[in-house]
């Protein structure tokens, strides 16, 4: 997989509300989801896991009570690829179906 150029990544992020370049980790994008409570956060994590498993592309997930950080990168490519963007879209689709 080819890593997206900075301009391509900017274009894709403009279409993914809430997704940003990760300030902590070079070469990735992140999204913070806030749920009403811990159970809601865990439900979101389960839904993300199902989408990720179907895509065979697995994000890093950081759970903090009712907040979940989703971090995406394609390690083999050294940054964000179309595969990460597709998974980010799938995750956002979960949120629009709530």
NORBELLIN-V250653 format. One record per residue. N is the residue number from 1. RES is the residue in one small letter. SS is DSSP state (hx for helix, st for strand, lp for the rest). Layout:
{{N;RES;SS} {N;RES;SS}}
This chain:
{{1;x;lp} {2;x;lp} {3;x;lp} {4;x;lp} {5;x;lp} {6;x;hx} {7;x;hx} {8;x;hx} {9;x;hx} {10;x;hx} {11;x;hx} {12;x;hx} {13;x;hx} {14;x;hx} {15;x;lp} {16;x;lp} {17;x;lp} {18;x;lp} {19;x;lp} {20;x;st} {21;x;st} {22;x;lp} {23;x;lp} {24;x;lp} {25;x;lp} {26;x;lp} {27;x;lp} {28;x;lp} {29;x;st} {30;x;st} {31;x;st} {32;x;st} {33;x;st} {34;x;st} {35;x;lp} {36;x;lp} {37;x;lp} {38;x;hx} {39;x;hx} {40;x;hx} {41;x;hx} {42;x;hx} {43;x;hx} {44;x;hx} {45;x;hx} {46;x;hx} {47;x;hx} {48;x;hx} {49;x;hx} {50;x;hx} {51;x;hx} {52;x;hx} {53;x;hx} {54;x;hx} {55;x;hx} {56;x;lp} {57;x;lp} {58;x;lp} {59;x;lp} {60;x;st} {61;x;st} {62;x;st} {63;x;st} {64;x;st} {65;x;lp} {66;x;lp} {67;x;st} {68;x;st} {69;x;st} {70;x;st} {71;x;st} {72;x;st} {73;x;lp} {74;x;st} {75;x;hx} {76;x;hx} {77;x;hx} {78;x;lp} {79;x;st} {80;x;lp} {81;x;lp} {82;x;hx} {83;x;hx} {84;x;hx} {85;x;hx} {86;x;hx} {87;x;hx} {88;x;hx} {89;x;hx} {90;x;hx} {91;x;hx} {92;x;hx} {93;x;hx} {94;x;hx} {95;x;hx} {96;x;hx} {97;x;lp} {98;x;lp}}
